[in-house]
Amino acid sequence: MDDLLGRVWPVAVYDLTDRLLSWEAERGNDTEPFDVVRAKLVDVHLPKLVEAGLVDPVDGQRYELTEAGLTLEANARGIDLAAVEEDPEWVLSD
């Protein structure tokens, strides 16, 4: 979800897979092949996030955060959503 918040929505499954593999590699973790990770996202993890109401599929290949997902991620990061509503570009900057 971290990747969804920091990018322009919706985010493609390909981009989520790429970011996940990069994140794992940065931490020195062994990674599975791209196609395996992508399949697990599509078949297991993203459907669970949809079921939990945290992301919505846009067209089967792209996903975006729901209001609940955004709130959860903002709380985890300590982001004041009221400040974001005043300046939405703030959330996209690093």
N, C-alpha and C positions, 0 to 999 in steps of 0.2 A: 504494500500500500504506500510505502514511502515514495516509491517511484511515481505512483499516480498523482500524489500531491504536488510533487516538484516539477511536473511537466504539464504542458497544455493538454487538456482532455479532448477527446478520449485517447487512451494509450493502446497501441497495438500489442497483441500477444507477443509478437516477435520482439518488440522493444522491452517488454517485461522480462522475457526469457533472457535476452542479452544482458540486461541490468542485473538480474539475479545471478547469472553466471559470473559476471564481473565482481559483484559483491562477494560471492563465495571465494573467488580467486584472490581478491585483495586480503582476505582473512587467512589465506593459506590452506583453505579446505579443498579436498579433492572434489572434483565436479564430474557430473555425468555428461554425456554428449548432449549437444544442443537439442536435438530432436527428442531425446528422452525427457529432458526438463520441460520442453514445450508441451509434450503430450501430457505430462503430469499436471501442468498448469491448466490445460484445457479440459482434461478428463476428471481431475480430482479437486484441485485447489480453487480455481475460479468458480466452479459450480457451488462449492461450499460458501464462498464469499457472497455470491449472488443469493443463495438461500438465507444467509445471515442478514441480508439487506445492506451489505457494506459496499457492494459495487453493482452496477447494472451493465449488461451487455448492450453494445450499440448495434453491432452487425455480425456478431459471432467471432469476429477477429479483433475487436476493440472493446475496451471497457472504460467506464468512468466511475468515480466515487459517487455514492449517494450522499445525501445530507448526513445520514448516520455515520457513514464511513469517514466523511470529512471531519465531523465532530470528534469521532474517536481518534483519528490521526492528529488533529489539532491539540486535543487534550494530552496525548502522549508526548507531543513536542513542546507543550507549554505555549502554544500560539493562542493569542486572544482573537477569536473570530470576529468580534466587533471591530477591531482594528483592521482586519482583513476586508470586512465589508466596506469600510471607508476607503480603502486603497487596495483593490483586488490584485494589482500587480505585485504588491509586497510579497505575497506568498510564492510567486514564481521566481523571485530573485534569491540569490545565495548570499 
